[in-house]
């Protein structure tokens, strides 16, 4: 995977694919800058009257249901339909489905109608998609959920929805129902600033333009995790975020090969 990662990054930086993002306003800036940092081009359009046209001209689609609105609900549905018709890879980030019955019902309706390439969420969000009786507070994962437990859930969801499941936590868990990978790259600093989970979804969408959904998910987790590790500072969250953006735009193949911590399960 690490050899393949260098190839993926070089292709993205050379081809500069267009990534259409419909995401929450809290993280729009971070998502756009993350996409730019790896050499792709973002477009953050969300009006229902234009999203079909813009999705159709894009190379990948990233959807994030955080801070959902009536207009964004409609736009996500329209864009998913267009992407499916045009065979454009889609990442769906199920932010908040564990803390909101409305978001869970909306997401399950989407998944019953469309098949995203990757379904992304933290441990609690992925568990909530599987167990409709489960809930948690806020958009952070419940600390007691372990990677081995969420892997069992993720495999079932991957087979049910025919999609790659990307479950984020201290150990990122990725499976397509047949293969499963644990990623141990990362740092608690990433959870101390807003938008880093959304940035991960953006990176995965960018990498899907030149990789399978499984490969893109593994590489995105490694890439952001390594950048986080190399950005650690005692100066505070502001300095960490600046360092992270610098690392996202400068990480090279040698560092990817050196620092990637991937375990095939």
Secondary structure, DSSP 8 states (H G I E B T S, - for coil): -HHHHHHHHHHHHHH--EEEEE--TTTHHHHHHHHHHTT-EEE----TTTHHHHHHT-SEEEEE-TT--HHHHHHHHHHHHHHHHHT-EEEEE-TTTTT-HHHHHHHHHHHHH---SEEEEEHHHHHHHH-TT---STTS--TT--HHHHHHHHHHHHHHHTSEEEEESSSEEEE-SS-EEEE----GGGGGSTTHHHHHHHHHHHHHTTS-HHHHHHHHHHHHHHHHHHT--SS-HHHHHHHHHHHHHH--HHHHHHH--EEE-
